[in-house]
Amino acid sequence: MRFLLAFAVLLLAPLCLRAADPAEQPPRPNVLLIFSDDQGMHDLACYGGEFPTPNLDALAAAGTRFTQWYVASSICTPSRYGLLTGRYPSRSRDGLLGALMFLGEEDEARGIRPEETTIAERLREARYRTALIGKWHLGHGEAAFLPTRHGFERFFGHTGGCVDFFTLRYGSREDWCHQERHVRPAGYATEVITNAAVEFLGAQTAEQPFFLFLAYNAPHFAKGWDAEAGKTENIMQPRPEDLERVKGIEDPLRRAFAAKVVGMDDGIGRVLAALEERELARNTLVIFMTDNGGDPVYGGSNEPFRGVKATLYEGGIRVPCLMRWPGRIPVGRTCEAVAGAIDLFPTLARLAGLEVEASELDGRNITPLLLGGPGEEREMLWQLGAHAELGRSNWSALRAGDWKLVAAPDAAPELFNIAKDPSEKYDLAAEEPERLRKLLARRDALLEECRASRGK
């Protein structure tokens, strides 16, 4: 009874307070955060996808599957910024609203700044071992942007948006790092990342908690090199043996995409097995989610939602999310509450027993929701910069309760009731002019607040 009472106090106390007696807190969980790249809601079998993802499906069956989980952006860089800082990307000092371009000189001087605190930094303060294995994409031109300067004591992966899956280079340039030095590991990117994660977990013990941010670059397209033309090229690069496993998919692009997903699912299975082998699974919160919706141009599918990567319709920002924490998170639950990536900072901080000033974050502590409690009405803001490579321009969107405002480039603002119309087929702007006006005013006020807070 004493244990249960202490646990209840920990969950219900205000976010900015620390539990009175650390000795009565439940064990702080390890955190394994698995982040895939450009994978839509329809790209897992447990969400209706047509190819097998048995390890992710087993994760869903052993925990909770979220159906209204949102990322901070529908593009890699700002999505990662929101995930790690718990703040809207619109607040980022360098205006990280689009993908940082690895070969663009103007992006050499942009990235996450020292004063922009990540959850890894806070967890490291709490004596967590912290590691990023895989994709970073929050700055590459200066050492100050690297993950080792933002709370990760170990970094093994790449800094740009994508790499060649076989050479592990960005086109013809080196971009695979161990800590802050370029290295040339051999192997297929998905396996290289998985092997490093298994190695990291093999060194962990129950005496010190860990935070592993496992950021796969699959199933994102590869950044290959066309030697004859002397330029980079976007190609899929699945492994032949994985292609054979999904040979029943007729469309060759979708088949290549599926092959990369099933290979990643294998890797995730190995990582979860490593947790079991080290007897760490019982006290490890495992989270799987994607950085943004898929792009059909490269084989992804966001059905049944409208929109794709680099748009702010649901298909770009509503993503699959699975969580497992044995004995804490309900088993086999489908959670329809609205929540998202920006909520992980305050939630993980709470679970680690850290003090967090809620007013400094845009995310919420959703620990009660994870443990089976009800959701709350939410407000979420999105602002998206131009993406030249994908030919897409600036967007903004605001969700307030069941209603969502979408302002796409060169188009009148649209208004949707997401509860009744999750596929955003029916624009209600003409029928609800006053609601539209209020949401536009609220969006503008939030964007102005974000602009004023940059660098703070």
Secondary structure, DSSP 8 states (H G I E B T S, - for coil): -HHHHHHHHHHHS-TT---S-GGGS----EEEEEEESS--GGGSGGGT-SS--HHHHHHHHTSEEEEEEE-S-SSHHHHHHHHHHSS-GGG-TT---S---TT-GGGGG-S--TTS--HHHHHHHTT-EEEEEEE--S--SSGGGSGGGTT-SEEEEESSS---TTT-EETTEE-EEETTEE----S-HHHHHHHHHHHHHHT--TTS-EEEEEE--TTS-EEEEETTTTEEEEE----HHHHHHTTT--SHHHHHHHHHHHHHHHHHHHHHHHHHHTT-GGGEEEEEEESS---GGGT---TTSS--TTS-SHHHHEEEEEEE-TTTS-TTEEE-S-EEGGGHHHHHHHHTT----GGG-SS---HHHHTT------EEEEEE--BTTTTB--EEEEEETTEEEEE-TTS--EEEETTT-TT-----TTT-HHHHHHHHHHHHHHHHHHHHHTT-
